[in-house]
Structures are given as C-alpha cells and as structure tokens.
Amino acid sequence: MNGKWWSLLLAGLFLAPLSQAWARQAPQREPVCVLADNGQRWQDLTPEQRKELKGRYRQYKELTPEQRQRLQQRYDKYRDLTPEQRKRLKQRMERWQKLPEEKRQELKQRYHRYRQLPPEKQQELRNKWRELKKLPPEERHRRYKELQRSYDNDRG
C-alpha cells in the first residue's frame, strides 16, 4: 500500500467513528467562526462540508491548526476518490470498526513500528505483501505468519 492509501486509511479510521456520532446528533444552529488558520469561515463551506462538520464542531474547535490542516488535506483526498475507491475505503473502515479493541490497538502499534522502519525496509515489506496477495489463501496465511515473525524479530 503506498503512502496515499495509508493516509486515506488513517483518515478513514479517524473519520469513521465521527460519522456515527454525526448521524446520531441533532442538528445545531450554524456557528459563526473561523474554521482554520487560512481564514475559511463556516459560511464559506459547501453544504456538504457543513453537513459533515455540523455535529462535530466542538471537537473540531479543539484541534490544533496542524490537525485541522491534516484533516482538511485528507478530506480533500477523499473527495478526489472515485466512487469505487470510496466504496473500498468505506468497506475497510467498516471492517476496522468491527475489530475488537485489542486487535485495533495491536494493528496500530504494528503500523507505528512499520513507520519507524527505514524506507528501504518499508518497501521490502510492501513488495513481500504484494507477492503474498498472489498466493492461494492457505499459503498466503502461512507465509504471512512467517513474515510477521520475521518482522517482529527484526525490530526486537
């Protein structure tokens, strides 16, 4: 998975829990405020952006300018996805939400360890993963476990 997909997946992981809360919250009156350091105001947002942000306004307000900027960049990337890419991302987010909390924490830790690897080691792991995806499920699972053990031993 290249950096773009990892970023989108992480954005999805952040936005997925928010989407459920958005759906549950009652509509609020529109706040008048500056949403980001670039001076963008609530009134300047598109109706789609307003709808998505309305229920999460308080949490958005508490974000640092850097967090707001990253969130906006991820939102912009999401908007640029094709319907098929959005569908796949949504499916991944739903799968993520169904995972037990312990498994999610384990996967987050693995991702953070992966990001700490040198770029050439990251590339090596991505290449191995691509090769694994070509194998039949049983063989893929066996080799994945071997790769996982090797990865854990390398960082140990």
Contacts in CASP RR format, 6 or more apart in sequence:
PFRMAT RR
TARGET T0000
AUTHOR 0000-0000-0000
METHOD contacts of the structure
MODEL  1
MNGKWWSLLLAGLFLAPLSQAWARQAPQREPVCVLADNGQRWQDLTPEQR
KELKGRYRQYKELTPEQRQRLQQRYDKYRDLTPEQRKRLKQRMERWQKLP
EEKRQELKQRYHRYRQLPPEKQQELRNKWRELKKLPPEERHRRYKELQRS
YDNDRG
1 9 0 8 1.000
1 126 0 8 1.000
1 129 0 8 1.000
2 126 0 8 1.000
4 77 0 8 1.000
6 111 0 8 1.000
7 74 0 8 1.000
7 77 0 8 1.000
8 74 0 8 1.000
8 77 0 8 1.000
8 78 0 8 1.000
8 81 0 8 1.000
8 89 0 8 1.000
9 89 0 8 1.000
9 92 0 8 1.000
10 74 0 8 1.000
11 71 0 8 1.000
11 74 0 8 1.000
11 75 0 8 1.000
11 77 0 8 1.000
11 78 0 8 1.000
12 74 0 8 1.000
12 78 0 8 1.000
12 89 0 8 1.000
12 92 0 8 1.000
12 93 0 8 1.000
13 93 0 8 1.000
13 96 0 8 1.000
14 71 0 8 1.000
14 74 0 8 1.000
15 74 0 8 1.000
15 78 0 8 1.000
15 93 0 8 1.000
16 93 0 8 1.000
16 94 0 8 1.000
16 96 0 8 1.000
16 97 0 8 1.000
17 97 0 8 1.000
18 56 0 8 1.000
18 59 0 8 1.000
21 55 0 8 1.000
21 56 0 8 1.000
22 52 0 8 1.000
22 54 0 8 1.000
22 55 0 8 1.000
22 56 0 8 1.000
25 54 0 8 1.000
25 55 0 8 1.000
27 54 0 8 1.000
27 55 0 8 1.000
28 54 0 8 1.000
28 55 0 8 1.000
28 57 0 8 1.000
30 42 0 8 1.000
30 43 0 8 1.000
30 50 0 8 1.000
30 54 0 8 1.000
31 42 0 8 1.000
31 57 0 8 1.000
32 41 0 8 1.000
32 42 0 8 1.000
32 43 0 8 1.000
33 41 0 8 1.000
33 42 0 8 1.000
33 61 0 8 1.000
34 40 0 8 1.000
34 41 0 8 1.000
35 41 0 8 1.000
35 42 0 8 1.000
35 45 0 8 1.000
35 53 0 8 1.000
35 60 0 8 1.000
35 68 0 8 1.000
36 65 0 8 1.000
36 68 0 8 1.000
36 69 0 8 1.000
36 72 0 8 1.000
37 65 0 8 1.000
37 68 0 8 1.000
37 69 0 8 1.000
42 50 0 8 1.000
45 53 0 8 1.000
49 75 0 8 1.000
53 60 0 8 1.000
60 68 0 8 1.000
60 71 0 8 1.000
63 71 0 8 1.000
78 86 0 8 1.000
78 89 0 8 1.000
81 89 0 8 1.000
96 104 0 8 1.000
99 107 0 8 1.000
113 155 0 8 1.000
114 122 0 8 1.000
114 125 0 8 1.000
115 122 0 8 1.000
117 125 0 8 1.000
117 155 0 8 1.000
121 154 0 8 1.000
125 147 0 8 1.000
125 151 0 8 1.000
128 147 0 8 1.000
129 147 0 8 1.000
132 140 0 8 1.000
132 143 0 8 1.000
132 144 0 8 1.000
132 147 0 8 1.000
133 140 0 8 1.000
135 143 0 8 1.000
END
